């Protein structure tokens, strides 16, 4: 298998996977809304197909010649259940046409915290449903369940010189860098044939969100950062009026409360051990 089509290639977590696939020697095709902009962040070797997940004709074009698929889809933080959503409606569109092509493997980025049972949330409900729909295709699959990504700090949590935190962490998370995860994805495509696999994805050290934030703040070199924390209930109340706050409340609550024992032994053995520490990531961010 040498030809991989990536959906979600220009996203926060799609980019490091695309780079790793290209570095591993795969021929990568990506469906993107803006090819010119995509050229600024993706390797030159990537074939870019203009379109979006609402367009099944564009999806079909992106799948021409593909042997494998990698899905890095997401829910927008302001999404309403009635909106078109990539990780729900876009996934359905992909799966509706995938049988027309000789696809040998579907790889999908999920999450550890989608299994959180502390509340019922339509986004987590769909993430679990997405896994079942991929499995139901009958195509060999790889499902990745990652811990928290280090990229969350520079891309989401740092705003106006402050690291924004909420709540009191009850658990430690095994933070992983996107580049390390990308290498694991590439390795999975290299070693797997007809078997289906599910991998827990965890980094080399366990840190609470507060501990990770302090390390990031102390070793970030581009400017001085401070931390700011809200009680979690404030974010919950804000979420009654603001969808982004509601999204943040649910994600943060599950991240700081969902138990995360180390469970990546087999992942490291088969796909390689992540090496990037939070200190190293912060110094290069």
N, C-alpha and C positions, 0 to 999 in steps of 0.2 A: 504494500500500500504506500503510494508516494504522493497522491494528489488529495489534498484536504481543502474543503470549503469551510470557511469560518463565518459564522453569523455573530455579529457583535464585535467585530475586529477592532474598531476604533474606540471602544469603551475603556474604562479605567483598567479592567482586568483582562480585556481582550488583547490589548497591545503587547504585553509581555509574552503572551502565548504565541501570537503570530511571529514575533521575533525569534522565539525559541524553535518554532516549527521550521522557519526558514533556515536558521543556523544548523538544524539537524538534517537538512537536505530535502525537506518536503517541498513540493510545488503547492503554493497556497493561493487560493482564490478567496476574495472577500466581497460580500455584498455591502455596499456603503452608499449613504445618501449623497455625499459630496466627495467625489473622487479626487478633486484638486486638493481639498483639505486633508484627505486621508493620505495623500502622497507625502505630506509634511511629517507624519508620525509613523508610517508603516514602511517596511523595507521596500526598496525599488523593485525587488523580484516578485512582489505580490501582484497578482492579476486582480484588478478592481472592476467590479460590475456595479453600475449605478442602479439604485433602486432601494426599496425598503420592504419590510416584512409584510406590509399590507398588499403587496403586488406579487401574486403567485407566478406571473410570467417572469418577473425578475428573479424570483427564487429559483425557478426552473433553469434559467440561463446560468445562474451561479453554480448550479449543481451539475452542469454539463461536464462530463469527464471526471467527476469527483469519485473517489473511492472511500473517503471518510468525511465525516462532518464534525465540526466542533461548535458547540452552542455556548455563547457567553451572553445570555440575554438578561433582561432586568425589568424591574418595575420602576417607573418614575416616582420620585418621592411625593409628587403632588397628584398621583393617579387616583381616579375614581373608578369604582367597579364597572361603570358604563363606558369608560374610555377604551380606545384600542391600546392594548398593552403587549409589548414585545414578548415577554416571557409567558404570556397566555395565548393571545390571539395570533401573534407572530409564530409561536411554536406550533400552534394548530395548523397554520398555513404550510409550514415546512413539512410537518408530518403528513399532511394531506397529499403531497406530491412526491414524497421521498421514495415511495414504492415504484415510481417510474424510472428510477435510476439504480444502477448496480452498486449501491452503497454497502460497504462491508462493516462499517462501525459508526455509531453515533456516540460522541462524547459530550457530556453535559456538565456545566458548572452549577452545582447546587449550593448548599450551605449546611454547616453543622447546626446552626440555630433554627433551621426550619423545623426541627423536631421538638422545639420547646413547647411544653404543655401548660404553661402558666396562664395562658389566655387563648381564646379562639380569635384568629385574625384571618381575614379572607386572603391576604397575600401568602401567608404560610400555608393555608389550605390549598391554594393553587400550586405552590411550589411542590407540595407532596403529590398533588394530582399530576403534575408535569412528569415526575419520575415514573409514575405508573403508565402514563401514555407512551413514554419513550420505550419502556419495557414491553409494552403491548405490540409494538411494531414487528417484533420477531427478529429484528436486526440486532446483532451483537452490540452491546452498549458498554460505555464506561461512565460511571457517575462519580463525580468528585464532590466530597463534603468538606470544604475548607473551613479552617478556623478564621479568625480575624486577619485581614490583610493590612500590612504596614502602610500601604498606600492610602488607607483611610485617613491617616493624619494629614499629610499635605493637601489631599484632594477634598476632604470633607470636614475634618475637625478643626483645622486651623483657619481662623477668620479674623481679619483685622489685627493680626499680631497676638491673638489669643487662641489657646487650645480649649475648645468648648467641651465640657464634661457634664454629665448629669448622673445623679444617683450614687449609691454606695456599692461598689463591686462586691459580690459574694463569691466569685469564682475567678480563676486565672484562665487566660486564653493563650493558646500556643500560636502567637503571631507569626505570620509567614510573609515573606516578600514575594511580590508578583513574579519577579524573575526566577526565583527558585521554583515556584509553582509551574511556570511556563516550561521549565526543563522537565518537570515530572510529566506534564501532559505530552510533550514530544516523545519522551521515553515510552510512555504507554502506547502510543501509536507504533513505535518501533518494535515492541516486544509482544504485543497481543495479537492473536490471530482470530480464532473463531469464538473464544470464550468471552463471556460478559464478566465485568468486574466492577466493584464499588470500592472506592478508596477514601479513607479519612486523610485529610491534608492538614498537617500541623508543622509549625516551625520548630526551631531548636531550643526555645526557652519559653517557659510559662510565666506570664505577667498579668496582673490585673490591669484594667484599662488605666487606672490612676498611676500604677507603676510604669506602664509603657509610656504614658504621657510625660511623666517626669524625666524619663530617660531621653525621650525625643526632644523635650525642651532643653535639657542640659547639653545635648550634643549637636543640636541644629546650629549651623554655622553662618547662615545667610543674614540673620537678624535675631534680635532678642525676642523671645517669646514669653508670654505669661499664660497661666492657666485660669480658667473661670468655670465655676461649677454651679449648676442649678439643682435644687431638689427634684427628684424624678416626678413628684406630684405636680410641680409647676408645668413641666413639659406635657403631662397628661391633660391638665386643664387647658393649656394652650391648644392642644390637639383637638379640642371640641370645636374650635373656630378655624383652625389652620391645618390643612392636610399635610403639609411638610412636617409640622410639629408632631402630628399624630403618627406619621411614619417614623420619625425619630424616636418617639416614646416607645413604640413597639420594638424597634430594632435594638435600642439601648437596653431596655428592660430584659429582653431575651439574652443579649450578649453578656450582661453583668450577673445574670441569675442562672442561665442554663448550664448544668454541670458539664465540664469538659475534661474527663480523664484522658491521659495520653493513650491514643489508640492507633498511632500511625506506624507501628513497628513494621508491618508487612508492606506498607507504602514505601517506607524508606528502603527496605530490602529490595523491592522490585523496581522502584522508580528513581531512587537516589535520595540521599539525605540532604535536606535544606541546610545551608550554612550561614545565611545572612542573619546577623543579630540586629536588635533594635538600635544599638549604638552605631553599627556600621551603616544601617539604612539612614539614620538621621544625619550622619556626617556627609552622606552623598546626596541627600534630598535637595 
